[in-house]
Amino acid sequence: MLRSFYSGISGLRNFQTKLDVVSNNIANVNTVGFKASRVMFQDVMSQTLQGATAPQGTMGGVNPKQVGVGAGISSIDTKFINGSLMTTNYGTDFYIDGDGFFLVTGDGGETLYLTRAGNFKLDAKGDLVDTRGMKVVGIEIRYNSTTGKFEPTTTPPTTIPNTDYSAINLGMIPNGTTVFTSDGTSSQTTADLKIVDYAIGSDGTIEVLVETGEKYILPYKIAMAVVQNPEGLLKVGNSLYQYTGNADTAANIVDLITHPNDPTRGSGAIYSGFLEMSNVDLAEEFTEMIIAQRGFQANSRIITTSDEVLQELVNLKR
């Protein structure tokens, strides 16, 4: 059979995949925190008809003669650039200005997922959760009198939920909880205190107003993870990513946990009342759709032309 048949078939498959990726990008144009993907092609094996020869004496060199046998997909990349900013004025919506991911878990911290979708809610218990009910992870903090900042208690930070905390709770401060004032003074609550208002700083610190009128800083802040190669993360649906060995050199995602606006890790600041929307560029996607369509048509014509040539060969003897 003609090589062109198989080259045309490979082209059809590749451009169909490209169209699938473009279609998914367009379908998620309004998905919070969605990152668009792109398809990159590469040639595959070439059949060598004649090898190269080096110049010798009075004779010049000869270049190799090769015929390609089609194309393949080299990669499907996820474009981790920030999406557009949308103002919501909703207290539990968060926007990451820079690198990093929020962390959520549904099994008490055994499995951590990463996400850029910051559209969180408060459940009936006052826990901060995502739209699927997975709890947003936090880290324990202490006051550093030298720097005048609230910093993680350990390195890597102790995550919440864990055996000591249930979740980031913005509904109630339980009796016996260690809380801070803005100057870092710590104290322990002597009764359950209902939270009536809260404010979350760019570094993830949570300041609350309780029913008695006092203001406290909770002993934990919102956690964040920064990975060296975000494209190495595995999409698992629902705007969630799972850590893989190609995302960073750390053995476990826990080793990469930090807090927002951490200059040592390069994590971005977070802003309450805003959301990061999809980074899909419709003009670019429609252009890529046209390219995919024309590429598919061109490869279809290769197959029909090859068929016509083969038909002529069959008709040589009538």
N, C-alpha and C positions, 0 to 999 in steps of 0.2 A: 504493500500500500504506500501511497505518497506520504512523505514526512509532513507535508503541509496540513494534512488532515489532523494529525496529533498536535501540531502547533496551534491550529485554529481552535481545537477543543480546549487546550490549556488556556488560551485567551478568553474563551467563553466562560470557563470556570472562574478565572481571576476577576473578570469584570462583573460577573454575577456576585462574587463576594464583595467587591467594591461597592456595588449598588446596595447590597445588604447593609453594609456599614454606614453608608450615606443615609439610607432610610432610617436606621436606628438613631442616627444623630438628629435628623429632622424631627422624628417622633418625640425626642426628649428635649426639644428646644425650650420648653418651659419647666423642665425638671430641676428642682433645687439642687445645686451642687454638682450637676452632671458635667462630666468631662468628655468632649468629643474625641472620636477616634479617626485614624486615617490608615489607608492600606498602601503599603509600599511593595512594588514588584521587583523581581530580579529574573535574569535569564537562567535557564537550567543547563543541563549538559549539552555540549556541542559535539557533533560528529566530525572527527578530523579526517579529511580526505588526503591531505598531504602535510607532512611536518615541515618545520623550518630548517634551513641549512645556513651555516655561517659562511661569510666570504672566505674564499680560498684562492690564493694565487691571483690569476687574472680574472677569476669569476666572482661576481657579486653574490650577496646572500639572497635567499628566497624566503619570503614570508609564509607562514602556515596557511593552509586552506581549510576552513571549517564551516560547517552548516549547523546552525542552531536548531534545536528541536522543541522550542516553545518557551514559555515563561512560567514562573511560579510566584508565590507570595513570600516575600522576604520577612515581612513583619506587619502586624496590626498594632500601631502605636496609640497610646492614650495621651492626649495633649493636656498636660497639667499646667495650664495657664489660668489665671483667675478669671472667673466669669463676671458678668456685670453686677453691680450693686443695686439692690432693691430696698427701699425704705419701707418698713412695716410698722414701726413704733410699737412692736410687740415685745414685751420684756424678755421672753424666752427664745427669741430668734437671735441667732448669733452669726456674725460674718468674720471670717478669718482674713485679715489683711496681710497676706504673705504666705509663707510655707507652713505646712503642718496639717494635722487631721485631728478631729475630735475622736474620742474613743467611746464605744458603747458595748454593753455586754448584756446577755440574757440569761446567764447561768452563774451569777455570783462572781464573775471575774475569771472563770476558768478559760473562757474563749473571748478574746478581745477583737472587735472589728473597728476599722477605721472609716471615717466618713467626712465629707466636706459639707454635707447637708446639715445646717444648723437650725432647722425648724423643729425645736423641741417643745414639749408640753409639761405640765404638772399633772400627775395622776391624783387619785383620791387620797393617797397618803402624803402628797406634797413632794414626791420624788420627781426629779427632773428626768424625763424619758423622751425617746424619739417617737415617731408616729406609729411604730410597731410595738411600743411598750418596753423596748430595751433601755436599760438604765445608762445614763451618761456617767462616765467614769471621772472621778476626781482624785486629787492627791492630798495627803496630809501636809500641813504647813506649820512652821514655827516663825517667830519674829527674830530677825537678825539685827541686834542692836548696833552692829558695826556698819552695816549697809543701810539700816533703817527700812528694810523691806521684809515682806513675808515670803519665806522661801520653803521649798520642800524639806521635810525632816530628814530624809535619807537620800542616798544616791545609789541606784536609781530610786525615784520616789516610791513611797508606799501607796498603792492604788486603792481607790474606793470605787465600787464595793469590795470589801474584803471581810475578814472574820470580825473586824471591829466596827465597821460601819455598814449600813444597808445601802445607802446611795446618797447623792447630793440632794438634800431635803430642804425645800424652801417653804415648808408649811409649818414646821414645829422644831424648836430646839429642845431635845429631851433633857430631863433632869440629870445633872451630873456631867454635862458637856462642858469641856474647856473652851472658852471663847476669849476673844481679844478685843481691846479697844483700838482706836486708830493709832495710838502711840505705842502699841505693842504690849500693853499691860494685860496680863492674862488673869482670868478668874473662872470659877466653876459655878454653873447655874445650880440653884437650889430647888427649882421647880420647872415643870414643863412650860415653855414660853412660846406662845403663838406668834408666828411671823406675819406682820401685816403689810410689809413692804420690803423691797430688796433692790440693791444696785450691784451690778457686776462690772468690775474694772477691766481695763484692757489687758491686764496680766492674769485675769481669771479670778481675782480675789472677790469674795462675796461679802458685802456689807448688808446687814439686815436691820430693820426696825421692828421691835417686838411690841406686844400689846401694852406693856407697862411704860412705853415711851423711850426706853434705852436703845442705843445703837450698838451693835456688836459686829465683829468680823468673825465669820465662821472658821473653824479649824481646818478647813480644806478649801481648795480652789479647783476650778475646772482643769482637767488634765488635757494634754495634747501630745501627739507623737510626731516626730520629724524623721523621715527616712531619706537615705541618700539617693535612691532611685525610685521615685514614685511609680514609674512605668512598670516596675517589677511587681507591683501589687496585683492581686487576683480579684477581679470583679466577681462578687457573689450575689448580685441583685439587691434591690431595695436601696440603692445608692451606697452600698457597703463594699469595703475592700478587705481582703484578708492578707496577712503578712506572708511573704514567701522568702526563700533564701536569696533571691536576686534583688530584693528591695533594699537590703542593707547587709552589712557584715555581721551584725549582732545575731546571736543565736536565737533570741526571743524578742518579741515586740516589747515586752516589759522593760528591757534594757534601754529602749529608745524613748521612754516616756519622759516628758518634761512639762513645762507649763507655758501658757501664752506669753509672748513678748520676752522670751528668754534669749538674751544676746549671745550666750555661750553656745546655744544650739541652733540659733537662727530661726526660731519659731516666730510666726506672725502674731500681731496683737489681735484681740477679738473685740468686736463692738456689738453691744446689745441693741436690738431694735432694727437690725438690718439682716438681709439674707444674700448669700451668693447665688445668683441664678446660673443657668447653663452657659457654658462658653461657646456654644454652637453659633457659628457665623452663617446665617442663611444664604447670603450672597455666595460665599465660598462653597457651601454644600450644594446649592443648585448648579453652580458651575461644575462641580465634581460629578453631579448626576448626569449632566450633559456629556461630559467626557466618558463616563461609564457607559452611557447609552450608545454613543458613537463607536466606542471601542468594541462593544458587543456586536454592533452591526457590522463593523469592519471584519471581525473574526468570523462572523456568520458568512460573509461574502467569500472569505478564504475557503471555507468548507464547500460552498456551492461551486466556486470556480474549480477547486480540486476535483469535485465530482464530475464536472463537465469535461475536464481533461481525461479523467479515468474512463468516462463514457466514450470519448473519442478513441482511446486505446482498445476498448472492447469492440468498437465498430470497425476496427481495421480489417477484420475478417468477417465478411458477411456471406 
